[in-house]
Amino acid sequence: MESTHPPPDSQRVLIDNFPNGVLVLFDADLYYRIVGPETLPFSGRKARDMIDKHLYDLFPEETATELESRLNATIDGESRSFDIEYDDRIHHIETRPVRIDANPYGVLVTQEVTEVRQTSEELERQNKRLDQFASMLSHDLRNPLSIALGELEQYRETGDDAYLDGIEDALGRVDDLIVDLTALARSSIPSHEHEEVSLAAVAWNAWEVIDTRSASFETQDCTVVGDRSQLQVLFENLFRNAVGHGGANVTVRVGPVDDGFYVEDTGTGITPDDREQVFEHGFTTGYGGSGVGLTIVNRIATEHDLEVSLAESTEGGARFEFRDSG
């Protein structure tokens, strides 16, 4: 298809001064016929170097392939609205079909929205944390508090000290939930503040602050990069989960793997059917857990750019592997 005629001066002014974005007219063969403004605001590319160039001459194959179906749909009469990642930025693109001298064309408008999308994702994460926090406040904390109040009422009526044990157990449960709530609500630590820490030292600190009953603990040392406090919370939740599910005499092991570390136990393990759900907020398979421990583990891992995978230990227990997702 031959090149289109240059736009009138009034249209050229609009194209050259298009606010905060890029304006393109493309033809049915996916050649860019008009591009503006003269210097593209995101990439610094010159519009004149893009005019009369085919889509696959302008962008890497992966990007061009992603654009091709949508631009063809526009030529066929469908408007499109979508985001696309290119050159480490997120661009929002709107397309509209037009006809010029009875020939089909498409108009494409794109704006760089990286910061907007990142802010939106962070707000979504924060809202999710608030929802989880509210869920625990309204439900998980209410149960042990109701038990404590009921036991207190019985103690006042009977004077039987046995009810004090029930109050103590319920308040202990409240204390455990407050620990979980604190970890769930804690703000993330910027990665530039991470430091090299001893895996064994952090794991031992976590082991010493939970009720391990008569469980055994083994560890091999290595160095990991992260926030010491958050990593300790990660281990605390994994250890509490292992002892809670595996029983008083379970053995828990921590050690290095390629690009990360593992935590495993000799307990009963996690069934394949449950592995897809264990990191979901509120999911629990018993022992009185709150259902947020592994949610916290997964969130801390994500903030450390670690990918979590689930497997079995040699004894058939649970094995969590944390590897660099980069």
N, C-alpha and C positions, 0 to 999 in steps of 0.2 A: 504494500500500500504506500502510496506517495505521502510525503510529508505534508502536514497541514500548513495552511498559510499562517504567517505570523499574526498574533492577536492584535486588535486595534490598540491604540495608545492607552485608552482608558482601562482596558483589560490588563495591559502590560504593567500599568502602575499598580493595580491590585496584586498581580502575580509577584512583582518585585518587592512589594511591601506586605506580603501576606504575614499576618501576625502570628508569632510563636509556632510556626510550623512550615510545612512544605506542601505545595500544590502541584499536582501532576495531571496531565491529560495523556492517556495511553490509548492505543488503537487495538483493533481486534487481533492483531498479531503480537500484542504485548510489547510494542515499541513505545518508549516514552517520547511524545511529540512536543509537549510543552512542560517545562519545569521551572518552578520559581520558589523563592526569590533567587537572585543571581548567585548568592553564596548561601548554601544550606546551613541553617543555624546549628544543627547537631554535629554534623561531620566535617563542615568546612569545605565540602566538595563544591565544585563550580557547576552551576546548572548547565552551562554550555557544553560541558564534558559528558552530560547525561542525555542530552537531546538526540533523538534518532538512534538510541542504543536499545538493544533488546534486554528484556528482564534478566536473562541469564548472563548477559555481558556486564550488568550493573552490580549484581550481588553474588555471593557464594552460592553454590548449587543448593545447599540445604535451605537457605533463606529464599532463594528464587522458587524452589519447589513448593515451599509453604505458601508463597504468594500466588503462584500460578493458578491454582484451582479457584481461588477467591476472585482474582481479576477476570478469569474466564467467566465466572458466574455473573460478574458485573456486566461484562459485554453481553451476556445472554439476558440482561434485564433485571438482575437481582442486586439490590444494595447490600453492602456488607459492613459490619462493624466488628473489629477484633484487635487484639494485642499481638505483637510479635517481638521477639528478642533478636536484636542485631547489634553487633559491635559493642557488646557489654551494656547495652541500653534497652529499655522497654519502650516500644513505640505503639501508640494507639492509632489505628488506621480506619478511616471511613471511606467507602467507595459509593459512587452513584453512577448509574448508566445515563448516557446522553447520546443524542444523534446529531451529527453534523453533515449537512448535505446528504441526508438519508443514510449515512454510514454510521455503524455503531462504535461508540467510544466509551471510555470510562473516565470519571474524574476521581482522583485519589487525593485525600488530605491526610497528612500524618503529623502527629505531635509527639514529642518526647515526654513520657510520663513516668520515668523510672522512680523519681522521688515520691510522686503521688502514690504509685502502687506499693512501694516499700512502706510508706507511712500507713497505708490501708491495711497491709498485711500485719504490721506491728499492732495496729488497733484491734484487728481481728484476734490476734494472739492474746492481747490483754483482756479483751472481752471474754474470751474463752476461759482464761484464768479466773476472772471475776465470777463467771457462771459456775465454775467448779467450786470456787470458794463459797459462794452463796449456797450451793447444794449441800456442802458439808455443814455449814452453819445451820441450815434449816432442817436438815434430816439427820446426818450422822452424829452431831453433837447432842441433838434432842434426845436420842435414845438412851445413852448412858446417864444423862441428866435426869430423865424421867425415872430411871431405875434408882438412882441415888435418892431422889425425893421420896419415892415409894418406900425404900428401905428406911429412910429417916422417919417417915410417918409410923412405920411399924415399930421402930425402936422406941419412939415416944409413947406409943400405946402399950407396949409390953415391957420395955426396959431390958429386952433380951440383947445381950452384947453380940450375938451372932449376926444381927442385922448390920452392925458396924463393919463387919467384914465385907458385906455386900456393898456398902457405901464406899469402902476403900477400893474395891475392885472397879466400881463404876467411875470413881474419880481418877483412877489410874488409866482407865480407857479414855477419859476426857483429856488427860495429859498427853497420851499418845496422839490423839487427834489434833491437839494444838500444835504438836511438833510437825505433823503432816501439813496442817494449814499454813504454818509459818514457811515451810519449804515451798508449798504451792504458790504462795503469794509473793515470794521473794523476787525482787527484780533481777533480771539477768545481769551478768558481769561482762562488760565489754571484752572482746577477745584480746585486745592489746594489753589488758591487765593480767592475763594469764601468765603463769610462771612454771618453771620446771619443779615438779614435786616428786617425792618418793612414793611409789605405789604402795609399798609395804607399810610405810609410816602412816599414810592416810587410812589404809584399810584397818590397821591395828587400832588407830584412834576410834574408828567407827565401831569396831568390835567391842571395845571397852565400854561404850556408852549405851549399848542395848542389853536387854535381858537375854543372854545366850544360853541360859539353863546349863546343861552339861554338854553342850555341843562343842565340837573341836574345830580349830581353825588352823589352816596352813597357808603360807604365802611365799611366793618368790618375788624378789624385788626387781623393779625396773623403774625408769624415769618416764613420767607422763607430763604433758603440758596442760595446765588448766587452772581453775580456781580451787584452792585447797578446801575451802569450806563447802562449796557445792559438791565436789567429788566425795567428801565425807558423807554428805547427805545421801548421795547416790548409793554408797556402800551400806549405810545404815538401813536404807529401805530394802536393799537386796538381802542383807543378812537377816533382817526381821522377817522377811518373806520366807527365806530358807528355813529358819528355825520354826516359824509358825506352821509351815507345811510339812517340813521334814521330820519334826519331832525333836525331843530334847537331846537325843544322842547323835544328831546329824553331824556330818563333817562338811565344812565349807572351805573351799580352796580359791585362792586368788593368784593369778600369775600372768605373765606376758604372752601375747601372740603377735604375729606380724602386724605392724601398724596399730597396735592397741593392747588390750588386756582382756582377760576373761574372769568370770565369777561363776563357780559351779558348786553343786552340793551332791550329797549321796542320798537325797530324799526320794520321793515318789515321782518327781518330774512334772512336766506340764504336757498334757495330751496334745496331739497335733490339732485337734479341733479347737482347743482353747488358745493356741499360740497366736492366732490372728487377733484375739480380743484382749489379751492380758494387759496391754498398754492403754486400753480405753478407760476413761475415768469412771469409777464406780464398779468396774468388773472385779468380781472376787469369786474364788472357788472354795471359800470357807475359812476356818480357823479364827474368825472374828476380825479379819482385816477390814480396813476402811474402803479398799478398792481404789485408793489413790496412790499407793506406794510406787507401783510400776509406772503410773502416769508421770510421777515426779522423776523417776529414773529416766524415762524416755525424753522428758523435756530437758533435763540437765545434759544428757548425751547429745541432743540436737544442738544445744547452745555451745557444746564443745566440738562441733563438727564431727561427731562420732555416730556411726550407724550401728544399731543394735540388731543382732541376730540371735535366734533361740535354737538350741540343740539339746542333746542329751549328754550327760556325763557318762563315764565308763560304767558307773553303777546304775545308770538309768535315771539319775536325778536331773535337775534343771541346769543348763549351762547357758549363760549369757555371754556373748562375745561382743566387744566394743572395738570397732575398727575405724580408722580415719576415713571419712566419707569423701575426702578430697582426692 
